[in-house]
Amino acid sequence: MQLWMLTSVTGVFLVLCIVELLRRRKLKEKYAFLWVFTGMVIIPLGFFPTGLDWVARNVGVRSGVSLILFLSVAFLFIVCLQLSWEVGHLEEEGRTLSEEVALLRIDVQELRQQLAEGETTVTSGDSGRLK
C-alpha cells in the first residue's frame, strides 16, 4: 500500500471513529472539534501529498515530512497542556467538593446530636408528667 493511500484511509477512519464516539456520547463536543479538524487535515494530505511539500517550501522548511513532524510535536504539546489544565481544574473542583461534603457531615452530626438531646429531654419530661 502506498503512503498517500494509507494516510487518506487513516484520516477517513479517524473522522469516522470520532463521529461514532460522538454518536455514542463517549466523547464530548468540546474535544471532538479538535480531532475532527485533525482528521480533516490528514485526509487532503493523503490525496495531495505534493501540496505538503508546497506548503513546506512556502513556510521555509526543506521537506514536508519535517513540517509534519514539527506540527505533530506542537499539536501534541498543546493537547498535553490543555489536558494538564483540565486535570488541575478537576483536582481543585474535587478538593472543593470534598471539603463541602466534610462540612455537611459535621452539620448532619450536630443536627443528630441536637435531635437526640431533644428527644431525651422530651421523653424524660413526658415520663415525669405521667407519674
C-alpha positions, 0 to 999 in steps of 0.5 A: 500500500502506498503512503498517500493511500494509507494516510487518506484511509487513516484520516477517513477512519479517524473522522469516522471513529470520532463521529461514532464516539460522538454518536455514542456520547463517549466523547464530548463536543468540546474535544471532538472539534479538535480531532475532527479538524485533525482528521480533516487535515490528514485526509487532503494530505493523503490525496495531495501529498505534493501540496505538503511539500508546497506548503513546506517550501512556502513556510521555509522548511526543506521537506514536508515530512519535517513540517509534519513532524514539527506540527505533530510535536506542537499539536501534541504539546498543546493537547498535553497542556490543555489536558494538564489544565483540565486535570488541575481544574478537576483536582481543585473542583474535587478538593472543593467538593470534598471539603463541602461534603466534610462540612455537611457531615459535621452539620448532619452530626450536630443536627443528630446530636441536637435531635437526640438531646431533644428527644431525651429531654422530651421523653424524660419530661413526658415520663415525669408528667405521667407519674 
